[in-house]
C-alpha cells in the first residue's frame, strides 16, 4: 500500500516493484522501496516509542522542507507524507529519497586529514546557517496548515517565511508524550516560560508514577524530586531574566544528533557531504542548549579549550604498545575537536560563545528535565553549585533557597550511589555497543548479545562492584541479566 501513495505522472510512469527491505531504528522503521526502473525510495514510519506519531511526522517533514528552502544543507527530498493514521497505509509515514553516498563511519578512520577538515568546515557552515535564523519562540516547526486553529502556535515573521507556510507549535519529542496540553502550553516565547514548563513536566511525570517501584536508593522519593523541581522553578524565575544567559538563549533550530551514521559523503571524494539525515525530533531551543560538539568530534576528557595545540604526552616514547595506541587515539580526538572548535570560532561565533557559558547552566537544564530517569542527585548537585557560585555568576538579588548541613550530607551519600549507577550504565553501554534503551541493530545476534550481557554483569560484580551485594548490583545494572528489570520512574 505504501507504493500506492506515489502517484505516477503522465510524463513519467513507473511499474512499481514489490521488493521491500526493512531496517529498524531506535524510533522509526525504515523501508527501502526498490522500483522496477532501478530507483529506490525510503518509507519512514515512527515506532510506538517515538511519542505522538502525528506530531513527530509533521514536525520532521516541516524541518526537512524548511532546511531545504533556507540553507545549503543536503537534506533528503520527500515526495509524500501523512500524519493521519486513518490513511490507507494505516500509519503515519514519510516517503523520501535514499541518501546518496556512504555513511561517514565507514570511511572516517582511514580518511586523510584534509578530508576530515573539509567535512568539519561544511558542518560548521551548515550549523551556522540554521543558527542565524531568528525564530520567535521555542518549540517545533510544523506546516502551518497542520495545526488546528484552536491549538497554540507562533507565526514566523515574513523575513524567515515569505510564503507563510510554517508555524511553531508544541514539542514533539517522546519526553512530552502523555503530558497534557495544560502542562506544556507550548510554544514558549521566553526562556523563563521554557524553563518553568520543563520543571512542571517533571513534577507531572513524578506525580503520575509516585507509587511505582524504583530501582536503587539513588532514585530518591517522589517528594524529593518534587521539592527539587519546585526549587528549580524559583531559580528559573531568576535565570530567565539574567542578561548573561539571555544573550545566548536565542530560539535556535539545530540538528542535535550529528553522529557519523547520520552523515553521508561521496565515496569517490569524501570532502563532499552528500546528505544529512534523521531530523526526527529536531526542535527550536535556547542556543546554549542546542550548540554542542557533534558526537564524533567530542573532545577527550583532558582537552584544553582555546588556542592550545593538541600534543602527545611527554612520556609517549616510554609507553608500551597499548599505551601508545591509547595516546594516539586521544591525540586524534583532540585534533579533530580542535578543528571543530576553531572553525566555530571563525564561522559560528554565537554558537562558540554559547558553548563556553558556565557549564552549570547547561547542566541544570539537562538534569531537571529528566530526574525520573537519573534520580534527584544530579539536579541537587547543580542547585548546590549555583547557590555556591551565586555572586560569582553575577546573579541578581539573593539565592532563593538554602541548604542545611544534613541536606548536604545526605546529598553526598546519594550522589555517590548515583555515580556508581552511572559507572555501571556507562560500562555496560560501551562494551555491549548499545544505548540507554538497550537498542541493538537487527543484524546483530540478539541471543549472543544477551550472553555477553550476562558475562559483563558477572565481570562487573567480580572486579568492579566493591562490597556491593548481588541484589544491589542487580538494582544498578541497566539491562536484565537473570531476571526482568524493575522499572524506574516511567517517562509518562
C-alpha positions in Angstrom: 0.0 0.0 0.0 3.0 2.3 0.6 3.7 2.2 -3.2 0.2 3.4 -3.9 0.9 6.8 -2.2 3.3 7.7 -5.1 1.0 8.6 -8.0 3.0 8.4 -11.3 2.6 11.4 -13.6 1.7 11.0 -17.3 5.2 12.2 -18.2 6.9 9.5 -16.2 5.2 6.3 -15.2 6.8 3.6 -13.2 6.0 0.0 -12.8 6.5 -0.3 -9.0 8.3 -3.3 -7.7 7.1 -5.2 -4.7 10.6 -5.7 -3.2 11.0 -4.1 0.2 13.9 -4.1 2.6 13.2 -3.4 6.3 15.5 -1.5 8.6 15.0 -0.9 12.3 15.9 2.3 14.1 15.6 3.5 17.6 12.4 5.5 17.0 11.4 4.6 13.4 11.1 1.7 11.0 12.6 2.4 7.5 11.6 0.5 4.4 13.7 0.7 1.3 11.4 0.5 -1.7 13.0 -0.9 -4.8 11.3 0.2 -8.0 11.3 -1.6 -11.4 13.3 1.2 -13.1 16.2 0.7 -10.6 15.4 3.8 -8.4 14.9 3.5 -4.7 12.9 5.3 -2.0 12.7 5.2 1.7 9.5 5.0 3.6 9.8 6.1 7.3 7.3 5.0 9.9 7.6 6.1 13.5 7.7 3.4 16.2 5.4 3.4 19.2 8.2 4.8 21.4 8.5 7.9 19.2 5.8 9.8 21.1 2.9 11.3 19.2 3.4 9.9 15.7 1.2 12.6 14.3 3.3 15.5 15.6 6.6 13.6 15.1 5.8 13.1 11.4 4.6 16.6 10.7 7.5 18.1 12.6 10.1 16.2 10.6 8.5 17.0 7.3 8.4 20.7 8.1 12.1 20.8 9.2 13.2 18.9 6.1 11.4 21.3 3.8 12.4 24.4 5.8 16.1 23.4 5.9 16.0 22.7 2.1 14.5 26.2 1.4 16.6 28.3 3.8 20.0 26.6 3.9 22.5 24.7 1.8 22.2 21.5 3.9 21.8 18.4 1.7 18.6 17.0 3.4 16.6 14.2 1.8 13.8 15.3 -0.6 10.4 13.8 0.4 7.6 13.0 -2.0 4.7 12.1 0.1 3.7 12.1 3.8 0.8 11.7 6.1 0.3 12.5 9.8 -3.1 10.8 9.8 -3.1 7.1 10.7 -6.5 6.6 9.2 -4.9 6.8 5.7 -4.8 3.6 3.5 -1.4 2.7 4.9 -2.7 2.6 8.4 0.2 4.6 9.9 1.9 7.9 9.7 4.7 7.9 7.2 7.2 9.9 5.1 8.3 8.8 1.7 11.7 10.3 0.7 14.8 9.9 -1.4 17.5 7.5 -0.3 20.7 9.2 0.8 23.4 9.1 -1.8 27.0 8.3 -0.9 28.2 6.3 2.1 27.8 6.8 5.8 30.7 8.6 7.3 31.6 6.0 9.9 32.5 3.6 7.1 35.4 5.9 6.0 36.3 8.2 8.8 39.1 6.2 10.4 41.1 5.9 7.1 40.4 9.4 5.8 43.3 11.8 5.3 43.3 14.9 7.4 42.3 17.2 4.5 39.1 15.3 4.0 38.2 15.4 7.7 38.9 19.2 7.8 36.7 19.7 4.8 33.8 17.8 6.4 34.1 19.7 9.6 34.1 23.0 7.8 30.9 22.1 5.9 29.2 21.0 9.1 30.0 24.3 10.9 28.9 26.3 7.9 25.5 24.5 7.8 25.1 24.8 11.6 25.7 28.5 11.3 23.1 28.9 8.5 20.5 27.3 10.8 21.6 29.2 13.9 21.5 32.6 12.2 17.7 32.3 11.6 15.8 34.3 14.2 12.9 32.3 15.3 10.3 33.9 17.6 9.7 31.1 20.0 10.8 27.7 21.4 9.1 24.6 20.2 8.8 22.6 17.0 8.4 23.8 13.4 5.2 22.5 11.7 3.4 23.0 8.4 1.1 25.9 9.1 -2.0 24.0 7.8 -1.2 21.1 10.1 -2.1 22.7 13.5 -5.8 23.4 14.1 -7.0 26.9 14.8 -7.6 26.1 18.5 -4.0 24.9 19.1 -1.4 27.3 20.4 1.1 28.4 17.8 3.6 31.1 16.9 3.7 32.6 13.4 7.0 33.0 11.7 7.8 36.6 10.6 7.9 37.1 6.8 11.6 37.6 6.6 12.1 33.9 7.5 8.9 32.6 6.0 7.8 34.6 3.0 5.2 32.1 1.9 3.6 31.8 5.3 3.9 28.0 5.1 5.2 27.3 8.7 4.5 27.9 12.3 5.9 26.9 15.7 3.9 24.6 17.9 4.2 22.2 20.8 7.3 20.0 21.3 7.1 16.6 19.5 9.9 14.5 21.2 8.9 11.5 23.3 9.7 13.1 26.6 6.5 15.1 26.2 4.4 12.1 25.3 1.4 11.8 27.5 1.9 15.2 29.2 -1.4 17.1 28.9 -1.5 20.4 27.0 -2.3 22.4 30.0 1.1 21.5 31.4 3.1 22.0 28.3 1.4 25.2 26.9 4.0 25.3 24.1 5.3 27.0 22.1 7.1 29.4 24.6 8.1 33.0 24.0 10.6 33.4 26.8 13.4 31.5 28.5 11.5 31.7 31.8 8.4 30.0 30.5 10.5 27.4 28.7 12.5 26.6 31.9 9.4 26.5 34.2 7.5 24.2 31.9 10.4 21.7 31.9 10.1 21.6 35.7 6.4 21.3 35.6 6.7 18.4 33.2 8.9 16.6 35.7 6.5 17.2 38.5 3.7 15.8 36.4 5.6 12.7 35.5 6.7 12.0 39.1 3.2 12.6 40.4 1.7 10.2 37.9 4.1 7.4 38.9 4.6 8.3 42.6 3.6 4.8 43.8 5.8 3.0 41.4 8.7 0.6 42.3 12.0 2.3 41.7 15.4 0.7 41.4 18.2 1.9 43.6 18.3 4.3 46.6 19.9 6.9 44.3 16.4 7.3 42.7 15.1 9.1 45.8 11.5 9.5 46.7 8.8 11.4 44.7 8.7 14.0 47.4 12.5 14.7 46.9 12.0 15.1 43.2 9.0 17.4 43.5 10.8 19.6 46.1 13.9 20.0 43.9 11.8 20.7 40.8 9.7 23.3 42.7 13.0 24.8 43.9 14.2 24.9 40.3 11.1 26.9 39.2 12.3 29.6 41.7 15.7 29.6 40.1 14.2 29.8 36.6 12.4 33.0 37.5 15.8 34.5 38.2 17.8 32.9 35.4 15.2 33.8 32.8 16.0 37.5 33.3 19.7 37.2 33.6 21.5 39.1 30.9 24.4 36.7 30.5 22.1 33.8 29.9 19.6 35.7 27.8 22.4 36.7 25.4 22.9 33.1 24.5 19.3 31.9 24.6 18.1 32.9 21.1 15.5 30.4 19.9 17.7 28.1 17.7 17.0 25.3 15.3 19.7 22.7 15.2 20.3 19.0 14.3 21.5 17.8 17.7 22.2 14.2 16.7 25.2 14.6 14.3 26.8 11.2 14.6 28.6 9.5 11.7 25.7 7.3 10.8 23.6 10.4 10.0 26.2 12.0 7.7 26.7 10.7 4.2 29.7 11.5 2.0 30.8 10.7 -1.5 32.9 7.6 -1.6 35.0 9.0 -4.5 35.5 12.4 -2.9 34.8 12.3 0.9 35.2 16.0 1.2 31.8 16.2 -0.5 29.0 15.7 2.1 26.0 14.3 0.2 23.3 14.1 2.9 22.5 14.8 6.5 19.7 12.6 7.6 17.4 11.8 10.6 15.8 15.1 11.5 13.2 13.4 13.7 12.5 15.4 16.9 14.5 18.4 15.7 13.3 21.4 17.7 13.9 25.1 18.4 15.6 25.5 21.8 17.8 28.0 23.6 21.1 28.3 21.7 23.2 27.4 24.8 21.4 24.1 24.9 21.4 23.5 21.1 25.1 24.3 20.4 27.2 21.3 21.1 30.0 19.1 19.8 28.9 16.6 17.2 29.1 13.2 18.8 32.1 12.0 16.7 34.0 15.3 17.4 33.6 15.2 21.2 36.9 16.1 22.8 38.7 13.7 25.2 38.5 14.4 29.0 41.9 16.1 29.2 41.0 18.5 26.3 42.1 22.1 26.7 39.8 24.8 25.2 41.3 27.7 23.3 44.4 28.3 21.2 46.2 25.2 22.6 47.7 22.8 20.1 47.0 19.1 21.0 50.1 17.2 21.9 51.1 13.6 22.6 52.1 13.0 26.2 55.7 13.8 27.1 56.4 10.2 28.1 55.0 8.9 24.8 58.2 7.0 23.8 58.2 5.2 27.1 54.7 3.8 26.8 54.1 0.2 25.8 52.3 -0.5 22.5 48.8 -0.5 24.1 49.6 2.8 25.8 50.8 4.4 22.6 47.6 3.3 20.8 45.5 4.9 23.5 47.6 8.1 23.4 47.3 8.2 19.6 43.5 7.8 19.9 43.2 10.7 22.4 45.5 12.8 20.2 43.3 12.2 17.2 40.2 13.0 19.2 41.7 16.2 20.4 42.9 17.2 17.0 39.6 16.9 15.3 37.8 18.5 18.2 40.2 21.4 18.0 39.5 21.8 14.3 35.7 22.0 15.1 36.3 24.4 17.9 38.4 26.8 15.8 36.0 26.5 12.9 33.1 27.5 15.2 35.2 30.4 16.5 35.7 31.7 12.9 32.4 30.8 11.3 29.8 30.4 14.0 30.9 32.7 16.8 27.5 32.9 18.5 27.5 29.1 19.0 31.1 29.1 20.1 30.3 31.7 22.8 27.1 29.8 23.9 29.1 26.6 24.2 31.5 28.3 26.6 28.9 29.6 29.1 29.4 28.4 32.6 28.7 24.7 32.3 26.3 24.7 35.3 23.6 26.4 33.3 23.5 23.7 30.6 23.8 21.0 33.3 20.8 22.5 35.2 18.5 22.4 32.1 19.7 18.9 31.2 19.3 17.4 34.7 15.9 18.8 35.8 14.4 17.7 32.5 14.8 14.0 33.4 15.1 13.5 37.2 12.8 10.5 37.0 15.5 8.7 34.9 18.6 9.6 36.8 17.3 10.4 40.3 17.5 13.7 42.1 21.2 13.8 42.9 22.5 15.4 39.6 19.8 18.1 39.9 20.6 18.8 43.5 24.3 19.0 42.6 23.5 21.7 40.1 21.4 23.7 42.5 24.2 23.4 45.1 26.8 24.6 42.6 24.6 27.6 41.6 24.0 28.6 45.2 27.7 28.4 46.0 28.6 30.5 42.9 25.6 32.9 43.0 27.7 36.0 43.4 30.4 34.8 41.0 27.8 34.2 38.3 26.6 37.7 38.9 23.0 36.6 39.5 20.6 39.3 40.9 19.2 39.5 44.4 19.7 36.5 46.6 19.6 32.8 46.0 16.0 31.7 46.6 17.0 28.6 48.6 19.4 27.5 51.3 20.9 24.1 52.3 21.3 22.7 55.7 24.3 20.6 56.7 22.1 17.5 57.0 20.9 18.1 53.4 24.4 18.3 52.1 25.5 15.2 53.9 22.6 13.2 52.6 23.2 14.5 49.1 26.9 13.4 49.2 25.8 9.9 50.0 23.1 9.8 47.4 25.5 11.3 44.8 28.0 8.5 45.4 25.2 6.0 44.8 24.2 7.9 41.6 27.9 7.8 40.4 28.1 4.1 40.9 24.8 3.6 39.0 26.2 5.9 36.2 29.5 3.9 36.1 27.7 0.6 35.7 25.4 2.0 33.0 28.3 3.6 31.0 30.3 0.4 31.3 27.5 -1.8 30.1 26.5 0.5 27.2 30.1 0.9 26.0 31.1 -2.8 26.0 27.7 -4.0 24.7 27.7 -1.4 21.9 24.2 -0.1 22.8 22.4 2.9 24.2 20.4 3.7 27.3 17.4 1.9 25.8 19.3 -1.2 25.1 18.8 -0.9 21.3 20.7 -3.5 19.2 20.9 -3.3 15.4 18.8 -6.1 13.8 21.8 -7.6 12.1 23.4 -8.4 15.5 22.7 -11.8 17.1 20.4 -10.8 20.0 20.9 -14.1 21.9 24.6 -13.7 21.7 24.3 -10.1 22.9 22.3 -11.4 25.9 25.0 -13.8 26.8 27.5 -11.0 26.6 25.4 -9.0 29.0 25.4 -11.9 31.5 29.1 -12.2 31.2 29.7 -8.5 31.6 27.4 -8.4 34.6 29.5 -11.2 36.2 32.7 -9.4 35.4 31.4 -6.1 36.9 30.2 -8.0 40.1 33.6 -9.7 40.5 36.0 -6.9 39.7 34.4 -3.5 39.9 31.5 -3.5 42.4 33.4 -3.5 45.6 31.4 -4.6 48.6 28.1 -4.4 46.9 25.7 -7.4 47.2 24.4 -9.3 44.2 21.0 -7.7 44.8 22.5 -4.2 44.9 24.4 -4.8 41.7 21.2 -6.1 40.0 19.5 -2.9 41.0 22.0 -0.6 39.3 22.7 -2.8 36.2 20.9 -1.2 33.3 19.8 -4.4 31.5 18.2 -7.6 32.7 20.9 -10.3 33.4 19.0 -13.1 35.1 15.5 -11.7 35.7 13.3 -8.9 34.4 14.4 -5.5 35.4 12.3 -3.4 37.7 11.2 -0.2 36.2 12.3 3.2 37.4 10.0 6.2 37.1 8.2 6.0 33.8 8.5 8.8 31.3 4.8 9.2 31.1 
